[in-house]
């Protein structure tokens, strides 16, 4: 089960955002983003960000994931 913040980060990861882009969009440090991404990958046993993006899509995350990384803004 992902936390709310992990879900926000996952939406950004699924949109193809870099750690720096995620940090800027969510007003957190890059180190925090790296920690969140590591936790996101560890919980379901994923190997990389691509698998996380696939999982987000299969789980029906918001359509804004498919909009492209420059249009994604977490709320």
BALOKOL-599952 format. One record per atom (N, C-alpha, C, CB): residue number from 1; x, y negated, z negated; atom name. Coordinates in steps of 0.001 Angstrom, whole numbers, plus 524288, in hexadecimal, padded with zeros to 5 digits. Glycine has a CB too. Example, Ala and Ser with C-alpha at 12.3 -4.5 7.8 and 13.67 -1.06 7.14 Angstrom:
+-----+-------+-------+-------+------+
:   n :     u :     v :     w : atom :
+-----+-------+-------+-------+------+
:   1 : 83386 : 8163A : 7E188 :    N :
:   1 : 8300C : 81194 : 7E188 :   CA :
:   1 : 83390 : 80CE4 : 7E188 :    C :
:   1 : 82C2C : 81179 : 7DCAA :   CB :
:   2 : 83232 : 808CA : 7E458 :    N :
:   2 : 83566 : 80424 : 7E41C :   CA :
:   2 : 83264 : 7FFE2 : 7E142 :    C :
:   2 : 83704 : 80256 : 7E9A3 :   CB :
+-----+-------+-------+-------+------+
//
This chain:
+-----+-------+-------+-------+------+
:   n :     u :     v :     w : atom :
+-----+-------+-------+-------+------+
:   1 : 8034B : 8049A : 80000 :    N :
:   1 : 80000 : 80000 : 80000 :   CA :
:   1 : 80377 : 7FB29 : 80000 :    C :
:   1 : 7FC42 : 80001 : 7FB3F :   CB :
:   2 : 8029E : 7F7CA : 803AF :    N :
:   2 : 805BD : 7F30B : 80420 :   CA :
:   2 : 80349 : 7EEA0 : 800F2 :    C :
:   2 : 8064B : 7F16B : 809E3 :   CB :
:   3 : 806A0 : 7EB52 : 7FECF :    N :
:   3 : 804C1 : 7E6A8 : 7FC26 :   CA :
:   3 : 802DD : 7E2BA : 80036 :    C :
:   3 : 8091B : 7E43F : 7F8A8 :   CB :
:   4 : 80048 : 7DEB9 : 7FE73 :    N :
:   4 : 7FE79 : 7DAAA : 80205 :   CA :
:   4 : 802EF : 7D81E : 804FA :    C :
:   4 : 7FB76 : 7D68F : 7FF0F :   CB :
:   5 : 80725 : 7D6F4 : 80239 :    N :
:   5 : 80BAC : 7D472 : 804B7 :   CA :
:   5 : 80E35 : 7D82E : 808A3 :    C :
:   5 : 80FBA : 7D2B6 : 8008B :   CB :
:   6 : 80E8C : 7DD31 : 8074A :    N :
:   6 : 810B6 : 7E10D : 80AED :   CA :
:   6 : 80D61 : 7E15D : 80FDD :    C :
:   6 : 81111 : 7E67A : 8084E :   CB :
:   7 : 8084A : 7E100 : 80F39 :    N :
:   7 : 804D2 : 7E118 : 813C9 :   CA :
:   7 : 805C8 : 7DC58 : 8173F :    C :
:   7 : 7FF0C : 7E145 : 8120F :   CB :
:   8 : 8068E : 7D7C7 : 814DC :    N :
:   8 : 807AD : 7D312 : 817E6 :   CA :
:   8 : 80CC5 : 7D3AE : 81AED :    C :
:   8 : 807F7 : 7CE44 : 81450 :   CB :
:   9 : 810AE : 7D5E0 : 8185C :    N :
:   9 : 815BB : 7D6BB : 81AEA :   CA :
:   9 : 8151C : 7DABD : 81F49 :    C :
:   9 : 819E7 : 7D893 : 816E8 :   CB :
:  10 : 81225 : 7DED5 : 81E52 :    N :
:  10 : 8115B : 7E2D4 : 82250 :   CA :
:  10 : 80EBA : 7E096 : 8272A :    C :
:  10 : 80E1A : 7E74E : 82021 :   CB :
:  11 : 80B03 : 7DD22 : 82681 :    N :
:  11 : 8088A : 7DA99 : 82B01 :   CA :
:  11 : 80CA7 : 7D7C3 : 82E40 :    C :
:  11 : 8043D : 7D6BB : 82935 :   CB :
:  12 : 81028 : 7D515 : 82B9B :    N :
:  12 : 8144C : 7D242 : 82E57 :   CA :
:  12 : 8181A : 7D609 : 83107 :    C :
:  12 : 81743 : 7CEB7 : 82A81 :   CB :
:  13 : 81990 : 7DA2E : 82E4E :    N :
:  13 : 81D12 : 7DE1E : 83096 :   CA :
:  13 : 81A92 : 7E070 : 8357C :    C :
:  13 : 81E53 : 7E283 : 82C8E :   CB :
:  14 : 81594 : 7E1BB : 83517 :    N :
:  14 : 812D4 : 7E41C : 8397A :   CA :
:  14 : 81280 : 7E06F : 83E23 :    C :
:  14 : 80D62 : 7E5C1 : 837D3 :   CB :
:  15 : 812AF : 7DB64 : 83D18 :    N :
:  15 : 8128B : 7D785 : 8414F :   CA :
:  15 : 817F3 : 7D69D : 843A8 :    C :
:  15 : 81054 : 7D25D : 83F4C :   CB :
:  16 : 81BF3 : 7D91C : 84164 :    N :
:  16 : 8212E : 7D8B5 : 84386 :   CA :
:  16 : 82473 : 7D457 : 8413C :    C :
:  16 : 820DA : 7D804 : 8492F :   CB :
:  17 : 822B5 : 7D218 : 83CF4 :    N :
:  17 : 82595 : 7CDC2 : 83A8D :   CA :
:  17 : 82A94 : 7CFAB : 837EC :    C :
:  17 : 82220 : 7CAED : 8368F :   CB :
:  18 : 82E9B : 7CC73 : 83826 :    N :
:  18 : 8337F : 7CD9E : 83573 :   CA :
:  18 : 832E6 : 7CC58 : 82FA8 :    C :
:  18 : 8381F : 7CA81 : 837E0 :   CB :
:  19 : 836A8 : 7CE06 : 82C88 :    N :
:  19 : 8367D : 7CCC9 : 826F4 :   CA :
:  19 : 8365C : 7C6E4 : 82616 :    C :
:  19 : 83B36 : 7CF2E : 82421 :   CB :
:  20 : 8396F : 7C403 : 82917 :    N :
:  20 : 8398A : 7BE4B : 8288D :   CA :
:  20 : 83440 : 7BBEE : 829ED :    C :
:  20 : 83DD4 : 7BBEB : 82C0D :   CB :
:  21 : 831C9 : 7BDE2 : 82E0C :    N :
:  21 : 82CA6 : 7BBE6 : 82F9C :   CA :
:  21 : 82886 : 7BD25 : 82B7C :    C :
:  21 : 82B09 : 7BE38 : 834E7 :   CB :
:  22 : 828CC : 7C1D6 : 82959 :    N :
:  22 : 8251A : 7C35E : 82542 :   CA :
:  22 : 825D9 : 7BFE7 : 82072 :    C :
:  22 : 825D1 : 7C938 : 823CD :   CB :
:  23 : 82AB5 : 7BF15 : 81EFA :    N :
:  23 : 82BDB : 7BBCE : 81A70 :   CA :
:  23 : 8299B : 7B657 : 81B20 :    C :
:  23 : 831C4 : 7BB7E : 81986 :   CB :
:  24 : 82A4A : 7B418 : 81FAF :    N :
:  24 : 8283F : 7AEDF : 820B1 :   CA :
:  24 : 82244 : 7AECA : 820A8 :    C :
:  24 : 82A48 : 7ACDB : 825EA :   CB :
:  25 : 81FE4 : 7B2AE : 82319 :    N :
:  25 : 81A2C : 7B2DB : 8237A :   CA :
:  25 : 81796 : 7B3AD : 81E32 :    C :
:  25 : 81883 : 7B72B : 8272F :   CB :
:  26 : 81A1F : 7B6BF : 81AD5 :    N :
:  26 : 817BD : 7B822 : 815CE :   CA :
:  26 : 81A1B : 7B533 : 8112F :    C :
:  26 : 81842 : 7BDEC : 814E4 :   CB :
:  27 : 81D8E : 7B179 : 81255 :    N :
:  27 : 81FF1 : 7AE3F : 80E3F :   CA :
:  27 : 822A6 : 7B189 : 80A0A :    C :
:  27 : 81BCF : 7AAC9 : 80BBA :   CB :
:  28 : 8261B : 7B4ED : 80BD2 :    N :
:  28 : 8293E : 7B818 : 8083F :   CA :
:  28 : 82EC6 : 7B872 : 80A5D :    C :
:  28 : 826D9 : 7BDA6 : 80786 :   CB :
:  29 : 83257 : 7BA42 : 80725 :    N :
:  29 : 837C2 : 7BAC5 : 808E2 :   CA :
:  29 : 83860 : 7BF90 : 80C65 :    C :
:  29 : 83B7C : 7BB25 : 80426 :   CB :
:  30 : 83C82 : 7BF83 : 80F84 :    N :
:  30 : 83D96 : 7C416 : 812C8 :   CA :
:  30 : 83EBA : 7C8DD : 80F74 :    C :
:  30 : 8422F : 7C303 : 81672 :   CB :
:  31 : 84142 : 7C81A : 80AF8 :    N :
:  31 : 8425E : 7CC7E : 80778 :   CA :
:  31 : 83D4A : 7CEFD : 8058D :    C :
:  31 : 845B3 : 7CAAA : 802C6 :   CB :
:  32 : 83966 : 7CBC7 : 80466 :    N :
:  32 : 83453 : 7CDD6 : 802BE :   CA :
:  32 : 831BD : 7D0C6 : 8072E :    C :
:  32 : 830C0 : 7C96B : 800D4 :   CB :
:  33 : 83225 : 7CEBA : 80BE6 :    N :
:  33 : 82FED : 7D168 : 81072 :   CA :
:  33 : 83285 : 7D6B8 : 8111D :    C :
:  33 : 8309A : 7CE13 : 81577 :   CB :
:  34 : 837A8 : 7D6EB : 810B1 :    N :
:  34 : 83A71 : 7DBE5 : 8113A :   CA :
:  34 : 83895 : 7DFCE : 80D24 :    C :
:  34 : 84060 : 7DB0F : 810BB :   CB :
:  35 : 837CE : 7DDF7 : 80860 :    N :
:  35 : 835DB : 7E16A : 80435 :   CA :
:  35 : 83069 : 7E367 : 8058B :    C :
:  35 : 835C6 : 7DE87 : 7FEE4 :   CB :
:  36 : 82D05 : 7DFD8 : 8074C :    N :
:  36 : 827B0 : 7E164 : 808B1 :   CA :
:  36 : 827B2 : 7E555 : 80D2B :    C :
:  36 : 82470 : 7DC93 : 80A34 :   CB :
:  37 : 82ADC : 7E45C : 8112E :    N :
:  37 : 82B20 : 7E7FE : 8159B :   CA :
:  37 : 82D17 : 7ED4F : 813C7 :    C :
:  37 : 82EB7 : 7E5D1 : 819F6 :   CB :
:  38 : 830FB : 7ED67 : 81070 :    N :
:  38 : 832FA : 7F25A : 80E5D :   CA :
:  38 : 82EC0 : 7F552 : 80B7B :    C :
:  38 : 8379B : 7F165 : 80ABE :   CB :
:  39 : 82BAF : 7F290 : 80863 :    N :
:  39 : 82764 : 7F519 : 80580 :   CA :
:  39 : 82331 : 7F71A : 8092F :    C :
:  39 : 824F6 : 7F14A : 80190 :   CB :
:  40 : 82201 : 7F3FC : 80D33 :    N :
:  40 : 81E1E : 7F59E : 81112 :   CA :
:  40 : 81FD7 : 7FAA3 : 813C3 :    C :
:  40 : 81D39 : 7F147 : 81524 :   CB :
:  41 : 824C2 : 7FAF3 : 81523 :    N :
:  41 : 826CB : 7FF9F : 817C2 :   CA :
:  41 : 82705 : 80449 : 81416 :    C :
:  41 : 82C37 : 7FE8E : 819FA :   CB :
:  42 : 82862 : 8035F : 80F2C :    N :
:  42 : 82920 : 807A2 : 80B73 :   CA :
:  42 : 823FF : 80A3F : 809D1 :    C :
:  42 : 82BE9 : 8059D : 806AA :   CB :
:  43 : 81FF4 : 80738 : 8090A :    N :
:  43 : 81B0E : 80965 : 806F4 :   CA :
:  43 : 818E2 : 80DD4 : 80A51 :    C :
:  43 : 816F9 : 80518 : 8067D :   CB :
:  44 : 81851 : 80D22 : 80F78 :    N :
:  44 : 81669 : 81186 : 812A3 :   CA :
:  44 : 81ACF : 814D0 : 81504 :    C :
:  44 : 812F3 : 80F7D : 816F6 :   CB :
:  45 : 81FB6 : 8139E : 813A8 :    N :
:  45 : 8241A : 8169B : 815A9 :   CA :
:  45 : 82573 : 81563 : 81B4B :    C :
:  45 : 822FD : 81C3E : 81528 :   CB :
:  46 : 82508 : 8107B : 81CC4 :    N :
:  46 : 8263B : 80EE2 : 8221E :   CA :
:  46 : 82C0E : 80DE9 : 822BE :    C :
:  46 : 82324 : 809F7 : 8239A :   CB :
:  47 : 82DFB : 80E9F : 82788 :    N :
:  47 : 83393 : 80E0C : 82892 :   CA :
:  47 : 83506 : 8089A : 82A73 :    C :
:  47 : 83548 : 81203 : 82C91 :   CB :
:  48 : 8314F : 805CD : 82CED :    N :
:  48 : 832B7 : 800BC : 82F32 :   CA :
:  48 : 82DED : 7FD4E : 82FFA :    C :
:  48 : 83588 : 8017F : 83469 :   CB :
:  49 : 82EE2 : 7F87F : 831B9 :    N :
:  49 : 82AC2 : 7F4A2 : 83274 :   CA :
:  49 : 826F5 : 7F62E : 836CF :    C :
:  49 : 82D26 : 7EF56 : 833A6 :   CB :
:  50 : 828D4 : 7F8F4 : 83AAF :    N :
:  50 : 82561 : 7FAA2 : 83EED :   CA :
:  50 : 8213A : 7FE4C : 83CC2 :    C :
:  50 : 82886 : 7FD5A : 84359 :   CB :
:  51 : 822D3 : 801F7 : 8397B :    N :
:  51 : 81F07 : 8057E : 83716 :   CA :
:  51 : 81B29 : 80279 : 833B1 :    C :
:  51 : 821D3 : 809AB : 833D2 :   CB :
:  52 : 81D00 : 7FE70 : 83106 :    N :
:  52 : 81987 : 7FB34 : 82DD6 :   CA :
:  52 : 81588 : 7F86C : 83144 :    C :
:  52 : 81CB2 : 7F732 : 82AAA :   CB :
:  53 : 81743 : 7F670 : 835C1 :    N :
:  53 : 813B3 : 7F3CA : 83959 :   CA :
:  53 : 80F98 : 7F78F : 83B73 :    C :
:  53 : 816C0 : 7F155 : 83DE1 :   CB :
:  54 : 8112E : 7FC44 : 83CA7 :    N :
:  54 : 80D7C : 8003A : 83E8C :   CA :
:  54 : 8098D : 8017E : 83A49 :    C :
:  54 : 81063 : 80543 : 8404D :   CB :
:  55 : 80B65 : 80220 : 83580 :    N :
:  55 : 807F0 : 80337 : 83119 :   CA :
:  55 : 803FC : 7FECA : 8305C :    C :
:  55 : 80B22 : 80403 : 82C14 :   CB :
:  56 : 805CB : 7F9F3 : 830BA :    N :
:  56 : 8024B : 7F570 : 8302C :   CA :
:  56 : 7FE11 : 7F589 : 8345E :    C :
:  56 : 80568 : 7F048 : 8307B :   CB :
:  57 : 7FF8E : 7F6C6 : 8391E :    N :
:  57 : 7FBC8 : 7F707 : 83D62 :   CA :
:  57 : 7F7D9 : 7FB65 : 83C75 :    C :
:  57 : 7FE94 : 7F7D5 : 8429E :   CB :
:  58 : 7F9B5 : 7FFF6 : 83AE5 :    N :
:  58 : 7F642 : 80465 : 839ED :   CA :
:  58 : 7F29E : 8036D : 83557 :    C :
:  58 : 7F971 : 80944 : 838F3 :   CB :
:  59 : 7F470 : 8004E : 83199 :    N :
:  59 : 7F14A : 7FF21 : 82CFA :   CA :
:  59 : 7ED4C : 7FAD3 : 82E0A :    C :
:  59 : 7F4D1 : 7FD8B : 82875 :   CB :
:  60 : 7ED7B : 7F895 : 832C5 :    N :
:  60 : 7E9B0 : 7F49A : 8342D :   CA :
:  60 : 7EABD : 7EF4B : 831D4 :    C :
:  60 : 7E475 : 7F651 : 8329E :   CB :
:  61 : 7EFB7 : 7EE08 : 8312F :    N :
:  61 : 7F103 : 7E8DC : 82F2A :   CA :
:  61 : 7EEC6 : 7E4BA : 832C1 :    C :
:  61 : 7F6F9 : 7E82C : 82E9B :   CB :
:  62 : 7EE88 : 7DFED : 830DD :    N :
:  62 : 7EBE3 : 7DBC3 : 833DA :   CA :
:  62 : 7ED9B : 7DB60 : 83987 :    C :
:  62 : 7ECCE : 7D69A : 83143 :   CB :
:  63 : 7E9F3 : 7D9DD : 83CD6 :    N :
:  63 : 7EB0E : 7D939 : 84266 :   CA :
:  63 : 7EF59 : 7D54D : 84366 :    C :
:  63 : 7E633 : 7D794 : 84542 :   CB :
:  64 : 7F048 : 7D1C1 : 83FB3 :    N :
:  64 : 7F45B : 7CDE0 : 84086 :   CA :
:  64 : 7F9B9 : 7D05D : 8410A :    C :
:  64 : 7F45E : 7C9FB : 83C19 :   CB :
:  65 : 7FA4D : 7D544 : 83F49 :    N :
:  65 : 7FF3B : 7D80D : 8400D :   CA :
:  65 : 8004F : 7D88C : 845E1 :    C :
:  65 : 7FF15 : 7DD86 : 83D6B :   CB :
:  66 : 7FC4B : 7D97C : 848DB :    N :
:  66 : 7FCE3 : 7DA47 : 84E73 :   CA :
:  66 : 7FD6D : 7D525 : 8516F :    C :
:  66 : 7F84C : 7DD51 : 85087 :   CB :
:  67 : 7FCBB : 7D0C3 : 84EC0 :    N :
:  67 : 7FCD3 : 7CBAB : 85160 :   CA :
:  67 : 8024C : 7C9E5 : 852D9 :    C :
:  67 : 7FA58 : 7C79C : 84DF0 :   CB :
:  68 : 80634 : 7CC2F : 8508A :    N :
:  68 : 80B97 : 7CA8C : 85199 :   CA :
:  68 : 80DE0 : 7C7B8 : 84CF4 :    C :
:  68 : 80BD6 : 7C70D : 8566D :   CB :
:  69 : 812E4 : 7C841 : 84C3A :    N :
:  69 : 81550 : 7C661 : 8476D :   CA :
:  69 : 8151F : 7C083 : 846B2 :    C :
:  69 : 81ACA : 7C817 : 84745 :   CB :
:  70 : 814DC : 7BD85 : 84AD6 :    N :
:  70 : 814E4 : 7B7DB : 84A32 :   CA :
:  70 : 80F9C : 7B5BC : 84896 :    C :
:  70 : 8169C : 7B546 : 84F2E :   CB :
:  71 : 80B95 : 7B8F4 : 848DF :    N :
:  71 : 80663 : 7B73C : 84761 :   CA :
:  71 : 804CC : 7B96A : 84210 :    C :
:  71 : 80273 : 7B8D8 : 84B80 :   CB :
:  72 : 807EF : 7BCB5 : 83FBD :    N :
:  72 : 8067B : 7BF49 : 83AE1 :   CA :
:  72 : 80792 : 7BBBC : 83645 :    C :
:  72 : 8096A : 7C476 : 83A42 :   CB :
:  73 : 803B7 : 7BAF4 : 8331D :    N :
:  73 : 80445 : 7B80A : 82E38 :   CA :
:  73 : 80135 : 7BAF5 : 82A0A :    C :
:  73 : 8024B : 7B239 : 82ECA :   CB :
:  74 : 803CF : 7BC9E : 82613 :    N :
:  74 : 8012A : 7BF3F : 821C1 :   CA :
:  74 : 7FE41 : 7BB2D : 81E8D :    C :
:  74 : 8051F : 7C253 : 81E47 :   CB :
:  75 : 7FA0C : 7BCC7 : 81C45 :    N :
:  75 : 7F6F0 : 7B933 : 818FE :   CA :
:  75 : 7F717 : 7BAE4 : 81369 :    C :
:  75 : 7F148 : 7B8EA : 81ADA :   CB :
+-----+-------+-------+-------+------+
//
